[in-house]
Amino acid sequence: MADENAHYYEPKAGHGLRHDPFNAVVGPRPIGWISSIGPDGVHNLAPYSFFNAFNYTPPLIGFASMGRKDSVANIEAAGEFCWNLATKALAEPMNLTSAPAPLEVDEFALAGLTAAPGRKVKAPRVLESPVNFECVLAQVIQLQGADGIKVDAWLVLGEVVAVHIDKALIRDGVYQTAEAHPILRAGRMGDYAEIRPDAMFEMRRPGWPIG
């Protein structure tokens, strides 16, 4: 692409657009719908748009919190949390849990969701969600820029120690990603994308066996 056809900017100097394109370009992104429990026993549930999986063995997932929010404090204190799959059917309840709320507010109750017990961790999981990961804290890392200066952002990494999957999403021993209709964050103030079966396509990596 020729330079004259590209909108070029350097982030430190500003993007020059009506809305920062960064989190729309890097997307859609999976949603880190994170549940934890506070020292006082109050359940916490919040969505994080900077979330992903990072390793197979052990299975590691992580989310970044802009600011040291309740989830980070709870997870550091308890050493555990759960991740819950956000789906189209759960979009509105998930959005309700993004509202800023005092520490004593239970977001499960706020959104009309059921807190289900885990098997390996004490942190609750969202019963209505078709997939839950129970996680043990692996690392909490304060992020920094290339200049080494720390920023008010915290990366929380957890090892998945237990998995719950609705059996309806497993066919012939294979998890059907699109059948859950997961939603993903797509930038701006409130853009989301839904993964549907008709949006899926298959492309095998070179050298992978057929079948």
Secondary structure, DSSP 8 states (H G I E B T S, - for coil): --GGGS----GGG---SSS--HHHHS-SEE-EEEEEE-TTS-EEEEEESSEEEEETTTTEEEEEEES--HHHHHHHHHSEEEEE--BGGGHHHHHHTTS---TT--HHHHHT--EE--SS-SS-EETTSSEEEEEEEEEEEEEE-TT--EEEEEEEEEEEEEEEE-GGGEETTEE-GGGG-BEEE-STTT-EEE--GGG------TT----
